[in-house]
Amino acid sequence: LPDGSPDENAGPGVVRENCARCHGAAGGAQEREGAFPRLAGQRTEYMDQALRAYADGRRYSGIMGPIAANLTAESREQAVRHYASMKPTASAHVGEEESLRRGQDIAVGGIASADIPRCIECHGPAVSPAKNPSYPSLAGQPATYLKGQLQLMKERRRGGSEYVHLMHAFVDRLTERHVDDVTGYFASLPVVPE
């Protein structure tokens, strides 16, 4: 910083050395086509379980696997606590109004005709406290990132959680338009810490 004062968002060494390049020191993620999730304000239980899954190979990532495997329990906890404590920034996503409305309908009401439950039941932001703190909060995540995760679930290549099978139960019934609409809707939401 120009005045020489420490950057309060720089975080512990583990964040500066392992995480900030992709996720940003404050957890806002670097803007690279939505390749990386935003971690600021994310649920601690979810982040901890994701890091453990990357470390032991239950969730595959050529980037995250080696990084997570080299973290100690203490450094993993420091990174998770740091990002959970960061204030989320507003999303930059702006979608087409009709698509956002359809996405909101899916997120808030589900799709009864396809037996798809409402997304907010597990992923917020309207449900407090969280139904299960091991489920990720989706508000403000890049739409491109969310689309990629849903595609991995459809292909059964997105592991890492003992709960991922719950998504497998209905993710195949989401059409491409459903995915575009609901991921755009979640990307457009402001993130409100729980």
Beta strands, then each sheet from edge to edge (+ up, - down):
end
